[in-house]
Amino acid sequence: MTHQDVISESLAGWQVLACISRTGASHRQRGHHCQDNVAQVLSRSRDGAPVTVVAMADGHGHPRHFLSDVGSKQACRVATLTVSEWLGDLRLQEGVRTDLEHCRQQLARELPRRIQRHWTSAIQQHWRQQQRTMPAPAGTTQPLTSQPLEPEAMDSQAFSRLPYGCTLAVLVLTPQWWAVTGLGDWDLVRVSSDGVARLLSEERSPNPERESTASLCQADAAQAMAARTQMTGLEPDSEPFAVMISTDGVRKSCGATTDYLSWATELVTSLQRPSAGAPMRSDLSQRLDRLSSRGTGDDVSVAVAVQGSLVMPTRQPDHLHGKTEPQRLPGSKPSITPQESEPRPILQPGLWPLHWLQWTLNHRRSLGVLIVSLGSISILLSLRVLGIWCNDIFLLPEQSGESCRGRDR
């Protein structure tokens, strides 16, 4: 279930606290492969500066992408090696002047094309190595080919990038700058030393109502990666901070964006202060498994790196468990019911009619008893008053003898 765990690796001001993938709860129940993969490579620049590259990929898992777990694994391997080779030609020692804009342009334009080209070669080689009769895609009963094929026939007639479709995120850490590139529905968060988390990068879907994402198997993957490329320079007096990248299973399991950002801060804090008696790796795995089980059930992956001597403030325990409604994946059922996760509506202060209405709704049973009691008392008082009034009307004539005798006649 864990493809790679890298805990507490130090390099020139950077410390990688976590780099891990966990199989989602629903995938474990169904016996499906984990579609997420992560990889990390530590290397050196041309002048010996330590650099690291973290890659994270999420296979689509759709029947059309029946080899997406292989695609995500190859994407991580190819991306880390390609970017590391590029870093090996740069001078990145502290004090050496670096053209950040030139590096950013290469990371946004040239490297995505290399990554997709090398990834295509890798999955094509995997395709050739498969059995002559390919296994049936998930959710289908027909094999990919009805007759055994020679490798040449498989290569020329059947190969496509589509079955290997996946997203990709690449985090680059150097002594002078840090950067991110990639495509798909992953997220990037920055956590400052005061515990405030900020979302730095997310996929902007043209159609939010549809469950779709950019993919490395698409022809325009390199252009999509250019749009997500960011690079930030580091100054000697920069405040310490942490960065976290995660696959969509993490954010969707948290529910609201604010809850996702709170979860990111709590994760960074917990990684710096592991619970007594529990290994950091075990505690992190349990945290991710718990998030998936109580969320969408999707695979979950995170990578966390810290720059400088970050000291996080003390925060309250995780408040998300069982209190947020996860986003539902197509064809999947959330592990918690809407009744368990639905928050109580919050009214804006100063709107007293709405506050009165909310108070009335919350205490309607007590108000009902009170109204019935008051109504009963009102009826009794009304009957009492009516009785006195009737006595006044019908007894007054009896007090006048003449009138009564006159009427009797």
N, C-alpha and C positions, 0 to 999 in steps of 0.2 A: 504493500500500500504506500509506502514511503519510497519515492524514487531517488531522492537525494536529500540528505540533511547536512547542512554546513552551519556549525554554530561557532560564533566567536572567533572568526579569523581576522587578524589585524593586518593593516597595510597603510603606512604613511598617513596617519590621521583618520583613516576609515576603519570601521569594525563591522563586519558582516555578522549580525546576530542570528539571522535565520534565513534559510533558503530551502523550502520544503513543500511537497505536494502530498495530499491525502485523498484517498478514494472517498467519494461521497457516500452518504448513508444509503441512498436509493440504489446506487450502483453496487454496493456491497450486498444488499438484499437480493438483487437480481443476478448477481454473479458476473457483472460487466467489468471490463477493464477500466482502469483509471485513464481518462482522456488527458489529464493535466501532466505536464512534465516540467522540471526545472533543471538547470545546469549552471555551474559556476567554474570559471577558469581564472587562476591567479598567474600573472606573468610579469614581464618587465618591458619598459619602453626602451628605445634605442640607447638612451643614456643611463639605463639601469633603474629608473624610477619604478616602484611597485604599482601595478595597475590590476584591476579586476573587472571581469565582465560577468554579469548575471543575466541569464535568459530564462524566460517563462513562456510556455505555450499551452494552449487549450484546444484539444481536438473537438470538432463539432459534434461528433457522436451520432449524427443522423445516418439513416441507412444508406444515403447516397455517399456518405463519407465513412465507409465501413473500415477504412484503415487509418482513421484520423489519430488513433493513439500512436501509431508508428510515425505519422506525419509530425505530430507535436514533439516526439522524441528527437527526430532528425532535425527539426527546426532549432531546438535548443543546442544541439551539438554543433550544427553548422554555424549558427549565429555567434556562439562564444568563440569558436576557432577563427572565424572570419574577422571579427572585430579585434581579437587579440593580435592577429597578424598585422592588422592595420596600426594598432597601438605600438607594435614593435618597431615601426619606422619613425615614430615621433620622439621628440625630445621633451620630456615632461618633468624633469627635476625641478624642485622648488627654486625659484630665482631665475629660471630660464624663460625668456619671453616667448609666449606662444600666441599664434594668430587664432583666436577663438572662432572668429567668423569663418575662416578657412576650414577649420576642423568641423564646425557645424555643417557647412555645406557638404563636406565629404560624407559626414554621418547621415545627412538627409538625402543625398543624391546618389553617390557612388556606392556606398555600402549596401543599401537596400537592394540594388540590382545584383550585386555580388551574392548576397544572402539568398535571394530567390533563385538565382542561377545554380548555386551550389546545392541548395535544397532540392531543386528539381533533379539534379544529377543523382543525389543520394536516394531519393524515393524511386527513381527509375531503376537504379541498381537493385533496390529492394524488390521491385516488381519482377525483375528478371529472375531473382533468386527464389521466388515463390514456386510452389508446385505447378506442374504444367496445367492442371485443372485447378483453378482458383477456388477457394471456399465461397460458399454462398454469402452475400452481404447480409448483415444483421437485419432481421425482420422480413427476409424473403426466403423462398424455398428453392428458387432457381439458382444454379451456380452462375458465376460470371461468364464462363464459357461452357458450352455443352460438350465440346470435344477437346481432348488434349491438344495443346498448342506447343509448337517449337518456340524456343526463346525469341527467335527473330519475329515470329508471327505475333507473339505477345507484345513485343516492343513496337511493332509497326501498326498493329490493328487495335490493340486494346488499351495501351497505356494512356493514362490521363492523370493530371494533378488532383482532380476532383475527389477521388476516394481518400486522399491524404489531407484534406482541408483542415486548417487550424489557424488560430490567432498566434501572435508573437509579440512579446515585450522584451526589450533589451536595455539593461541598466549598466552604464559605464562609469567607473569610479577611478579618478586619477588624483594626484596631489594638487593639480592646478584647477581642475574643473570636474564636474560630473554632468552626465547627460543621459537621456532616455530616447528611445525610438521604438517603432513597432506599429502594429495595426491590430484592430479588433477591440473587443469589449473589456479590456483590462483597465485598471485604474491605478493612478499614481498619487500618493499622499505625502505631504511634508509635515512633520511634527516638530514644532519648535521647543525650546527649553522650558517655556512656560506651560507646556502641555496643550497648546492650541494646535489642532490639526487642520490642514487646508488641502483641498482637492486641487492638484496641479494639472492633471490630465485625465480625460475620460473620452470615450467615443461619442461623437455627435451623430446620432442616427438620423437619417433623413425621414424615416418613418418610425417613430417611437412605438406605434401600436403593434408593429410586427417584430417577431423574435428573429432578428437577422443581425449579422455582423460582417465586417470586412475579413477577408481570408487570404492566407498566403497562396492559396491555389488559384486565385483570380489573376487575370492578365495584368491588371493595374495595381498589383500589390505594392510595387516600389513607390508609386505615387502616393498611395495611402500611408505608407511609412513616413514619407517626407512631411506630411501634414502633422504627424504626431511627434516630430523630432524637437527636443528642447535641449539646450546646453546652458549651464550656469557656472560662472567663474567663482573661484574660492579666493578669499582674501585672508591674510595672516590673522587678522583680528575678527574674523567672521564668528558669529554666535554659533555654538554647537546646535546640531539638528539631526533629525532622523528622516529617512525616506523609506517608503514602503510601496511595493507594487503587489498587486493581487489579481487573480482571475475573477471573472464575473460571479462565480459561485459564492465568494466571500461577501461582496456588497449586496447581492440579492438576498442572501440569508440574513443579513442585518436588517433589511427592510428599508427604512428611510436613510437618506444621505447623512443626516445628523447623527444617527445611531452608528452608521458605518465609520464616521470620523471619530466618534467616541471610542468605538471598538479598536481603531488603529492606535489611539493614544494609550489605551489600556494595555494593548499588546506590547507596545514599546516599553512601557513601564514594567510589565511583568517579565519581559526578557532581561531587563537590567536588574530586577530583583526577583530571582527565582524563588519559589516557595521552599521553605525549609524541609529538607528530607526528600524532595522530589527533584530528579534530574531535569534540567532545563528542556532537553529534547523530549522527554516523556510528557512533561507538562504542556509543551507547545502542541504536541500531537493530540493530546486529550482535548485541549482547547479547540483545535480545528475540527476534530471529530464531533464535539458537542455542538459547535456552531452549525455544521452541516446537518446533524440530526434534528436540530430544532429549527432549521431553516428550510431551504429548498431541497436538500438531499443531494445537491450537485457536488462534484469534485471541488476541492478548495486548495489554493496554493498562495503562499505569501513569501516575500523576500524583504528583509529589513536590514538596512545599513545605517550606521551612525557615524557622523562626522564630528570629530573633536571629543572633548570630555563632557558628554551630555549627562546631566543629572536631572531626572524627571521629578516633578513634584508629586507628593502623595495624592492618590485619587481614590475615589470610592470603588468598591468591588463592582464587577461587571453587572450592569443593570439591564442588560439586554435579554437575558435568558427568559424566554416565555412571555415577553412583554411587547414584542414587535411582530407585525404581520409581514412575512416574507413575500417577495415577488414570486409568482408561480411560473414554473417552467412549463412549456407545452407538453401536455400528456402526463404530467407528474402531479402528485398530490403532496401538499405541504405536510411536514411532520407534526405541525401544531395546528389546531383548529382555529378558525377566525374568532370564535368566542373566547378562546384563551389568549389571543394576541391582540384583540381589538381594544385600542385605548379609549378611555372616557373622553368625550368632547370637552375642549377647553374653551371657555368664553372669554372675550376680551374685557379687561377691566374698564369700568366706567359706564358700561351698558347695563344700567340697573334693571330695565324691563326683562332683559335676557337672563340676568342673574336671578330675578324673582321667578321667572318661568322655570329655570333649572332647579331652583330650590323646591318649587311646587311639584315638579316631576319626581324629584328624589324622595319627597316626603308625602306622596299622594295617598298612601295607606293611612298614615296618621291623620292627614287632613280629612280623609273620608270619615273616619270615626268622629273627629271633632265636629264636622258639619252635621252628621246625624244626631249627635248629642245636642248641639245647639238648636237644631231643628225641633227635636223633641221638647226641649225646654220652651221654645217659642210657642209651640202648639199648646202645651199645658197652660202657659200664661195667657194665651189668647182665649182658651176655653174658660179660664177663670174670670177674665174680664168680661167675656160674653155672658157668663152666668150672673155676674153682678148686675150687668145692664138689663138682663131679662127680669131679674127680681125687681129692679126699680120700676120697670114698665108695668108688670102684672100685679104687683102688690100695692101700688099707689091707689088704684080705684077702691080697694077694700078698706082703706083708711077713711073714706068718705061715705058715710052710711046712706045719705040721700041719693047719691048718684047710683049706688049699687041697687037700692030698692027700686029706684026709678027704672033701671034696666031690667030688673027682675020682672017687673010688671010687663 
